[in-house]
Amino acid sequence: MKLRLFCIFLALTVSVIYPPRVQAQDPSFVASVDKNPVGVGEQFTLSLTLNNAGMSGGKNLQLPDLGKFHVMSGPNQSSSMQIINGAVSSSITYSYILQPKEIGKFTIGAATIEVGGKKHSTSPFVLEVVKGSPRPSQQTGTQADPRAEIGDNLFLKASVDKNHVMQGEQINLAFKLYTRVSVSNYTVNKNPALTGFWGEDIENPKNISLTNETIGGKQYRVGVIRRMALFPTQSGTLEISPMEVQTTVQVQSRRSLDPFESFFRDPFGQTMNHIVKSEPIKIKVDPLPSGAPAGFKGAVGRFTMNATVDKHTTKTNEPITFKVTITGTGNIKLLESPIVELPTDFEQYTPKVSDNISRQGGRISGTKSFEYLLIPRFPGEKLIKSVAFSYFDLGKREYQTLRSPQIRLTVEQGAATAVPIVAGAQRGDVKLLSQDIRFIKVTNPSLSRKGEYFYARGEVAAMLLLPLAGVAGAFVYARRRQTAMMDAAGYRNRKAIKVAQKGLRQAEQALKAAGKNGMQVSEQKLQFYTEVSKALWKYLSDKLDIPPAGLSIEGALFAVSQRSTNGDISAALKSLLEICEMARFAPTSLELSSMQKTYDDAKRLIVELERILKSA
């Protein structure tokens, strides 16, 4: 008993010395009942809850018309404080025990109260009274099932702002936790599988802000635990699978007549873990209309484009930076590099891609830039042709094509990369000596038979034909390269594994950075799984000749199964893609060992897929 008294004294002392930080919220006044419908002879509780008005409460409480009910007791006043992940809310509740007089549907009107000179009103709602007998009251001292007390007082709900969209159109998804019990903490056990979607988290604060909602006459405290922007990458009926959350709930498990036991038992009740799960959501996705421009690569939204160079006058073998920037609202992360046509004597390197994404206001917007490094090899007046970018405008419901102006460059002769070596002899005047006899050579002369010429020898003929053979070989190589470049699908197929390995090298750098920082920086973990995911999807798109906008896990597995009967490969691919998909949205629960295993599995899987798909 002394120990319990000491714990209570310590808790009160700490609360006085270190008061919690309370985030001020606007007051609200809400009416609710503990059951609806209710039996004609059954008692129920009407609660009028004043939120965020301080412990002093309000004044001049005005009740609605309760003429259809017997008022058994009230008002009974109670106060409470709720803390979830740092968000604090307080409330004062005025409760009345009522008993209906007759069967029917009755409207409980608005109650009013004054707070700080301002009047607040509850929203009216309908209470249904059905035929039935009063429920037997629970005997004091009996045990109560804590989970029965939770019942429908705690649930997780997923909602979207629209469930019928076009392919590539943004959908806002929110997961809300509704509670009428005390929840002290929660953890996400299972994130939803977003098959057929590209997802981005939006506006997810560290501390949850609690609001109040009334459902079926019952008031719930509501906190949004996750918001996402989804972009469907394929058409058809797609499903957002459930999210599973484990909550820590405090409930009163039993009652007792013993006043000493009631005083010394835990005032917060019994703590238990309770799992809640949202319902799946069906989304109908219409395909984009036919008639897409030739350069369309799946961009949906509203965009503008700008193309610039860092200088208009340069010299041979000196680099030029050519930058294409796309700005707008839509699926910016999925935008691909536009086709750039350069003069044939320009050397072009793989563009550097960067983006700046804004998630404010529930919309994904920002810019994506493609920066090309160009090196002119020959002098003259050069022309970078107009760059075309096509997208589907959701507002106008039609395809739009943006074109940048042509860019003219002046390339002057610069320093050569290597000084050419020209061999030659100095010319000298020949003097004729006024002598009849010249100097006689004493060495043995080299003689040849009459009628035999040096160019008739085999090695000389071979040397003469060698330049012709080189020209012919260069011509054949150029024709084959031109044919290969025209076959874009074949070119991507052959380069697929090199592109994938380059992406995995970027993932390896993120993995090493995460290890050096002790796994404290979640952005590096997110970057790692993003790079692995991009490498896998890019490889599958290039190797299977499927546009990225039409690629999904099911589609990729089907295409692989058409080329190979090895079921283990398909299962490994599906598992790895799902791991990356889930890890991108829950990176804080990942360990370095899991990231290393994902990296090793991705390297082995790409090599095995290359062996299978190359021989198919």
C-alpha positions in Angstrom: 0.0 0.0 0.0 2.9 2.4 0.8 4.4 1.6 -2.6 1.1 2.5 -4.3 0.8 5.8 -2.4 4.4 6.7 -3.3 3.8 6.0 -7.0 0.6 8.2 -7.0 2.5 11.0 -5.2 5.4 10.7 -7.7 3.1 10.9 -10.7 1.4 14.0 -9.3 4.7 15.7 -8.6 6.1 15.1 -12.1 2.9 16.4 -13.7 3.2 19.6 -11.7 7.0 20.2 -12.3 6.9 19.1 -16.0 3.5 20.0 -17.3 2.7 18.6 -20.8 2.9 20.8 -23.9 -0.6 21.4 -25.0 -1.3 22.5 -28.6 -4.3 24.9 -28.5 -7.2 23.9 -30.6 -10.6 25.6 -31.2 -13.4 24.6 -28.8 -16.2 22.3 -30.2 -19.5 21.0 -28.7 -20.7 17.5 -29.7 -23.7 15.4 -28.8 -23.6 11.6 -28.8 -25.3 8.5 -27.4 -23.8 5.2 -26.2 -26.2 3.2 -28.3 -28.4 3.6 -31.4 -31.0 2.1 -31.8 -32.3 1.6 -28.3 -35.1 -0.5 -26.8 -38.3 1.2 -25.7 -37.8 0.4 -22.1 -34.0 0.6 -22.2 -31.9 3.2 -20.6 -29.2 5.0 -22.6 -26.7 7.8 -22.0 -26.8 11.2 -23.8 -23.4 12.8 -23.7 -22.8 16.5 -24.4 -19.0 16.9 -24.8 -17.2 20.3 -24.8 -13.7 19.9 -26.3 -10.7 22.1 -25.9 -12.4 24.7 -23.6 -10.1 24.2 -20.6 -11.0 22.7 -17.4 -13.3 25.6 -16.4 -15.7 24.5 -19.1 -18.6 26.7 -20.3 -21.7 28.3 -18.9 -25.4 28.7 -19.7 -25.9 25.1 -20.9 -29.2 24.8 -22.8 -30.6 21.3 -23.4 -32.6 20.2 -26.4 -36.3 19.2 -26.1 -36.3 15.8 -24.3 -40.1 15.5 -24.0 -40.1 12.0 -25.7 -37.8 10.6 -22.9 -37.7 10.1 -19.2 -34.7 11.9 -17.6 -33.5 9.3 -15.1 -30.5 11.3 -13.9 -28.2 14.1 -14.8 -26.4 16.2 -15.5 -23.3 14.1 -14.5 -20.1 16.0 -15.2 -16.7 14.4 -16.0 -13.5 15.6 -17.6 -10.7 13.8 -19.5 -7.5 14.4 -21.3 -6.3 12.4 -24.4 -2.7 12.1 -25.6 -1.7 10.3 -28.8 1.9 10.7 -30.0 2.2 14.1 -28.5 -1.2 15.5 -29.6 -3.1 16.6 -26.5 -6.9 17.2 -26.3 -9.1 17.9 -23.2 -12.9 17.6 -22.8 -15.7 18.1 -20.3 -18.7 15.8 -20.7 -22.3 16.5 -19.4 -24.2 13.2 -19.4 -27.8 12.4 -18.9 -29.4 8.9 -18.5 -32.6 8.8 -20.5 -35.3 6.3 -21.2 -37.6 6.5 -24.3 -41.3 6.6 -23.8 -42.4 5.1 -27.1 -41.3 3.5 -30.3 -40.3 5.6 -33.3 -37.5 7.8 -34.7 -36.9 11.0 -32.7 -34.7 13.9 -33.5 -32.5 15.1 -30.6 -32.1 18.7 -31.3 -29.1 21.1 -30.8 -27.8 21.8 -27.3 -25.9 25.1 -26.7 -23.2 26.4 -24.3 -21.2 29.6 -24.0 -17.4 29.6 -24.0 -15.5 32.9 -23.8 -18.6 34.8 -24.8 -19.2 32.7 -27.9 -22.1 30.3 -28.2 -21.4 26.7 -29.5 -24.1 24.3 -30.6 -24.2 20.5 -31.2 -25.5 19.0 -34.4 -29.0 17.4 -34.3 -29.2 13.6 -34.9 -31.9 11.0 -35.1 -32.3 8.3 -32.4 -34.3 5.2 -33.3 -36.4 3.5 -30.6 -37.3 -0.1 -31.3 -39.5 -2.7 -29.6 -37.6 -4.5 -26.9 -37.1 -5.1 -23.2 -34.5 -3.5 -21.0 -31.2 -5.2 -20.9 -30.2 -6.7 -17.5 -27.8 -4.5 -15.7 -24.3 -5.9 -15.1 -23.8 -7.1 -11.6 -21.1 -5.2 -9.7 -18.0 -7.2 -9.1 -18.3 -9.4 -12.2 -15.4 -9.6 -14.6 -15.7 -7.8 -18.0 -14.0 -8.7 -21.2 -11.7 -5.8 -22.1 -12.1 -6.5 -25.8 -15.9 -6.4 -25.5 -15.5 -2.9 -24.0 -13.5 -1.9 -27.1 -16.0 -3.3 -29.5 -16.8 -0.7 -32.2 -15.3 2.1 -30.1 -12.0 1.7 -32.0 -11.6 1.1 -35.7 -9.4 2.1 -38.7 -11.0 3.5 -41.8 -9.5 4.1 -45.3 -11.1 6.7 -47.5 -10.3 8.2 -50.9 -11.4 11.5 -52.4 -12.6 9.7 -55.6 -13.0 6.1 -56.6 -13.5 6.5 -60.4 -10.5 8.1 -62.2 -8.5 7.9 -65.4 -5.1 6.2 -65.7 -2.5 8.5 -64.2 -5.0 10.7 -62.4 -4.1 11.5 -58.7 -6.2 9.9 -55.9 -5.8 11.1 -52.3 -5.9 8.3 -49.8 -6.2 8.8 -46.0 -6.1 6.2 -43.2 -8.0 7.5 -40.1 -8.0 6.0 -36.6 -11.4 6.4 -34.9 -11.5 5.9 -31.1 -13.8 6.3 -28.1 -11.3 4.6 -25.8 -7.9 5.7 -24.5 -5.2 5.0 -27.1 -1.6 5.7 -25.9 0.3 4.5 -28.9 0.1 2.7 -32.2 2.4 0.9 -34.7 1.8 -0.1 -38.3 2.0 -3.9 -38.7 1.2 -4.1 -42.4 1.1 -1.4 -45.0 -1.4 -1.6 -47.9 -0.2 -3.3 -51.1 -0.4 -0.7 -53.9 -0.5 -3.1 -56.9 -1.1 -1.0 -60.0 -0.4 2.3 -58.3 2.6 4.6 -57.8 2.3 6.2 -54.4 3.7 9.3 -52.6 3.3 10.2 -49.0 1.9 13.7 -48.5 1.6 16.0 -45.4 2.3 13.4 -42.7 3.1 15.3 -39.5 5.1 13.7 -36.7 2.4 14.6 -34.2 -1.2 13.6 -34.9 -3.8 16.4 -34.7 -7.0 15.1 -33.2 -10.5 16.1 -34.4 -14.0 15.0 -33.5 -16.5 13.2 -35.8 -20.0 11.9 -35.0 -21.0 8.6 -36.7 -24.4 7.0 -35.9 -24.9 9.4 -33.0 -21.6 8.4 -31.4 -18.7 10.9 -31.0 -15.2 9.7 -32.0 -11.8 11.3 -31.6 -10.2 11.0 -35.0 -6.5 11.1 -36.0 -5.1 10.8 -39.6 -2.2 8.4 -39.3 -1.2 8.4 -43.0 -2.0 10.4 -46.2 -0.9 9.3 -49.7 -1.2 10.4 -53.3 -1.8 7.5 -55.6 -1.4 7.4 -59.4 -2.8 4.4 -61.2 -0.4 3.0 -63.7 -2.9 0.7 -65.4 -6.6 0.6 -66.2 -9.3 -1.7 -64.8 -10.7 -2.3 -61.3 -7.8 -2.0 -58.9 -7.9 -2.7 -55.2 -6.2 -0.9 -52.3 -5.6 -3.7 -49.8 -6.1 -3.1 -46.0 -3.7 -1.5 -43.6 -3.2 -3.2 -40.2 -2.3 -1.2 -37.1 -1.6 -2.5 -33.6 -2.8 -0.1 -30.9 -2.0 0.1 -27.2 -5.3 0.7 -25.4 -6.2 1.3 -21.8 -9.5 -0.1 -20.6 -11.3 -0.7 -17.3 -11.4 -4.4 -17.0 -13.6 -4.8 -13.9 -15.5 -3.1 -11.1 -15.4 -3.7 -7.4 -17.4 -2.7 -4.3 -14.2 -2.6 -2.2 -13.4 1.2 -1.8 -9.7 0.5 -1.0 -9.2 -1.7 -4.0 -11.0 0.9 -6.2 -8.7 3.6 -4.9 -5.4 1.8 -5.3 -6.1 0.1 -8.6 -4.5 1.6 -11.7 -6.5 4.8 -12.5 -5.8 4.3 -16.2 -7.2 0.7 -16.2 -5.7 -2.3 -18.0 -3.2 -1.8 -20.8 -3.6 -4.2 -23.8 -2.7 -4.5 -27.5 -5.5 -4.4 -29.9 -5.2 -4.8 -33.7 -7.4 -2.8 -36.1 -7.6 -3.3 -39.8 -9.1 -1.1 -42.6 -11.5 -2.4 -45.3 -10.2 -2.8 -48.9 -11.2 -0.1 -51.4 -12.0 -0.7 -55.0 -10.9 1.9 -57.6 -12.3 2.0 -61.1 -9.6 3.2 -63.6 -10.5 4.2 -67.1 -7.8 3.9 -69.8 -6.6 7.0 -71.5 -8.3 7.7 -74.8 -6.8 6.6 -78.1 -5.0 8.9 -80.4 -2.0 9.6 -78.2 0.9 11.5 -79.9 3.9 9.5 -81.0 6.1 10.9 -78.2 3.5 10.3 -75.4 5.1 8.4 -72.4 2.3 8.3 -69.8 2.5 11.9 -68.4 -0.9 12.9 -67.0 -1.7 16.3 -65.4 -0.9 19.8 -66.5 2.6 20.9 -67.4 4.9 23.5 -69.0 8.4 22.9 -70.5 11.5 25.0 -70.9 14.8 24.1 -72.7 18.0 26.1 -72.3 21.7 25.9 -72.9 24.4 27.5 -70.7 26.1 29.2 -73.7 25.3 29.8 -77.4 28.9 30.2 -78.5 31.6 27.5 -77.8 34.6 25.8 -79.2 35.2 22.2 -80.4 35.8 19.7 -77.7 34.4 22.1 -75.0 31.2 20.8 -73.2 27.8 22.5 -73.4 25.0 22.0 -70.8 21.6 21.5 -72.4 18.7 21.4 -69.8 15.1 20.5 -70.3 12.8 21.4 -67.3 9.2 20.2 -67.0 7.0 22.0 -64.4 3.4 21.3 -63.4 1.0 19.2 -61.4 0.6 15.4 -61.9 2.6 12.2 -61.9 6.0 14.1 -62.1 8.0 11.3 -60.6 7.0 9.0 -63.5 8.0 11.5 -66.2 10.6 10.1 -68.7 13.3 11.9 -70.5 12.0 13.5 -73.7 13.7 12.7 -77.1 16.4 15.1 -78.0 17.7 15.3 -81.6 21.2 16.6 -81.8 23.6 17.3 -84.7 25.4 14.1 -85.7 28.9 15.4 -84.7 27.7 16.1 -81.1 28.7 13.6 -78.4 25.9 13.1 -75.9 26.1 11.6 -72.4 23.3 10.1 -70.3 21.2 12.9 -68.8 21.4 13.8 -65.1 17.8 13.6 -63.8 16.7 15.7 -60.8 13.3 16.6 -59.3 11.9 19.0 -56.8 8.5 17.7 -55.6 5.9 19.7 -53.5 3.2 17.8 -51.5 1.4 20.8 -50.1 -2.3 21.2 -50.3 -2.8 17.5 -51.0 -1.5 17.8 -54.6 1.7 16.5 -56.1 3.5 19.3 -58.1 6.9 20.5 -58.8 9.6 20.2 -61.4 11.7 17.5 -63.1 14.9 18.4 -65.0 16.9 16.5 -67.5 20.5 17.9 -67.9 22.5 16.7 -70.9 26.2 17.2 -71.3 27.0 17.8 -75.0 30.5 18.0 -76.7 30.7 19.4 -80.2 33.5 17.8 -82.3 33.5 20.0 -85.4 33.2 23.7 -85.9 30.3 25.5 -87.7 26.8 26.7 -87.1 24.8 24.0 -85.3 21.1 23.5 -84.6 19.4 21.7 -81.6 16.0 20.8 -82.9 12.8 21.5 -81.0 12.1 19.1 -78.1 8.6 17.7 -77.9 6.8 16.7 -74.7 3.3 15.2 -74.8 0.9 14.7 -71.9 -2.8 14.1 -71.2 -4.5 17.2 -69.8 -7.1 16.1 -67.2 -8.9 19.5 -67.3 -9.3 19.6 -71.0 -9.6 15.7 -71.4 -7.3 15.7 -74.4 -3.7 15.2 -75.3 -1.4 18.3 -75.4 2.1 18.5 -77.0 4.6 21.2 -75.8 7.5 22.2 -78.1 10.6 24.1 -77.2 12.1 26.6 -79.6 15.1 25.6 -81.7 18.4 26.5 -80.3 21.2 27.8 -82.6 24.9 27.3 -81.6 28.1 28.7 -83.0 31.0 26.2 -82.6 34.4 27.7 -83.3 37.6 25.7 -83.8 39.2 25.0 -80.5 42.4 23.3 -79.4 42.8 19.8 -80.8 42.8 17.0 -78.3 46.2 15.8 -79.8 48.7 17.6 -82.0 48.9 15.8 -85.3 52.4 14.7 -86.3 53.3 15.4 -89.9 56.4 13.7 -91.3 58.4 15.4 -94.0 61.8 16.2 -95.3 63.5 19.5 -96.0 63.9 20.4 -99.6 67.4 21.3 -100.8 68.8 22.6 -104.1 70.6 20.0 -106.2 74.0 21.2 -107.5 75.5 19.7 -110.6 79.1 19.1 -110.3 81.2 20.1 -113.4 82.8 16.7 -113.3 82.6 13.9 -115.9 83.1 11.2 -113.3 80.9 10.9 -110.2 81.8 9.1 -107.0 81.7 5.3 -107.4 79.6 3.4 -104.7 81.7 0.7 -103.1 78.6 -1.3 -101.6 76.9 -4.2 -103.4 74.0 -2.9 -105.4 70.5 -4.3 -105.1 69.4 -5.5 -108.5 66.0 -6.8 -109.7 65.1 -8.7 -112.8 64.0 -6.9 -115.8 60.2 -6.8 -116.1 59.6 -7.4 -112.3 57.8 -4.6 -110.5 57.7 -4.0 -106.7 53.9 -3.5 -106.6 53.3 -6.9 -108.0 54.4 -8.5 -104.8 51.7 -10.0 -102.5 52.5 -8.0 -99.4 52.5 -4.7 -101.3 49.1 -5.6 -102.9 47.7 -6.4 -99.4 48.9 -3.1 -98.1 47.2 -1.3 -101.0 43.9 -3.1 -100.4 43.9 -2.6 -96.6 42.5 1.0 -96.7 39.7 -0.2 -99.0 38.9 -3.0 -96.6 38.8 -0.5 -93.7 36.4 1.8 -95.6 34.1 -1.2 -96.4 34.2 -2.3 -92.8 33.4 1.1 -91.5 30.5 1.4 -93.9 29.1 -2.0 -92.8 29.5 -1.1 -89.1 27.7 2.3 -89.7 24.8 0.6 -91.4 24.4 -2.0 -88.7 24.6 0.7 -86.0 22.0 2.8 -87.8 19.7 -0.3 -88.0 20.2 -1.0 -84.4 19.5 2.5 -83.3 16.3 2.5 -85.4 15.2 -0.6 -83.5 14.6 1.2 -80.2 13.1 -1.9 -78.5 16.1 -4.1 -79.5 18.5 -1.4 -78.4 16.9 -1.2 -74.9 16.8 -5.0 -74.7 20.5 -5.2 -75.2 21.4 -2.4 -72.8 18.9 -3.4 -70.2 21.3 -5.2 -67.8 23.9 -2.4 -68.0 21.2 0.2 -67.1 20.0 -2.1 -64.2 23.5 -2.6 -62.9 24.1 1.2 -63.0 20.9 1.7 -60.9 22.1 -1.0 -58.4 25.4 0.9 -58.0 23.4 3.9 -56.9 21.5 1.7 -54.5 24.8 0.4 -53.1 26.0 4.0 -52.5 22.8 4.7 -50.5 23.3 1.4 -48.6 26.9 2.4 -47.6 25.7 5.9 -46.6 22.9 4.4 -44.4 25.5 2.2 -42.7 27.9 5.0 -42.0 25.1 7.1 -40.4 24.0 4.3 -38.1 20.6 3.9 -39.9 19.5 7.3 -38.4 18.6 9.0 -41.7 15.4 7.5 -43.1 15.9 9.4 -46.4 18.9 7.3 -47.2 16.9 4.1 -46.6 14.1 5.4 -48.7 16.6 6.3 -51.4 18.1 2.8 -51.3 14.7 1.0 -51.9 13.7 3.6 -54.5 16.9 2.9 -56.5 16.5 -0.9 -56.2 12.8 -0.6 -57.3 13.7 1.7 -60.2 16.5 -0.6 -61.4 14.1 -3.6 -61.3 11.3 -1.8 -63.1 13.6 -0.3 -65.7 15.1 -3.6 -66.5 11.7 -5.3 -66.8 10.4 -2.5 -69.0 13.4 -2.6 -71.3 13.8 -6.4 -71.4 10.1 -7.2 -71.9 9.4 -4.2 -74.2 6.6 -3.0 -72.0 6.1 0.8 -71.4 6.6 1.8 -67.8 3.0 3.2 -67.6 1.6 -0.2 -68.5 3.9 -2.2 -66.2 2.6 -3.9 -63.0 3.7 -6.8 -60.8 1.1 -9.1 -62.4 2.0 -8.0 -65.9 5.7 -8.5 -65.3 5.2 -12.0 -63.8 2.9 -13.0 -66.7 5.5 -11.8 -69.3 8.3 -13.7 -67.5 6.2 -16.9 -67.2 5.6 -16.7 -70.9 9.4 -17.0 -71.5 10.3 -19.4 -68.7 8.7 -22.2 -66.8 10.9 -21.6 -63.7 8.4 -20.9 -61.0 11.1 -20.0 -58.5 12.2 -17.0 -60.6 8.7 -15.6 -60.7 8.2 -16.1 -57.0 11.5 -14.4 -56.2 10.7 -11.5 -58.5 7.3 -11.0 -56.9 8.7 -11.2 -53.4 11.5 -8.7 -54.2 9.1 -6.2 -55.9 6.7 -6.3 -53.0 9.5 -5.8 -50.4 10.7 -2.7 -52.2 7.1 -1.5 -52.6 6.4 -1.9 -48.9 9.7 -0.6 -47.7 9.4 2.6 -49.6 6.4 3.5 -47.4 7.6 2.2 -44.1 11.4 2.7 -44.1 11.8 3.4 -40.3 11.2 -0.3 -39.4 14.0 -1.6 -41.6 17.4 -2.9 -40.5 20.8 -2.7 -42.4 20.9 -6.5 -42.7 17.5 -6.5 -44.5 18.8 -3.8 -46.9 21.9 -5.8 -47.6 19.9 -9.0 -48.3 17.6 -7.0 -50.7 20.6 -5.7 -52.6 22.2 -9.2 -52.9 18.9 -10.7 -54.0 18.4 -8.0 -56.6 21.9 -8.5 -58.1 21.4 -12.3 -58.4 17.9 -12.0 -59.7 18.8 -9.6 -62.5 21.7 -11.9 -63.6 19.4 -14.9 -63.6 16.6 -13.1 -65.5 19.1 -12.0 -68.1 20.2 -15.6 -68.6 16.7 -16.8 -69.0 15.2 -14.0 -71.1 18.3 -13.8 -73.4 17.9 -17.5 -74.3 14.1 -17.4 -74.6 
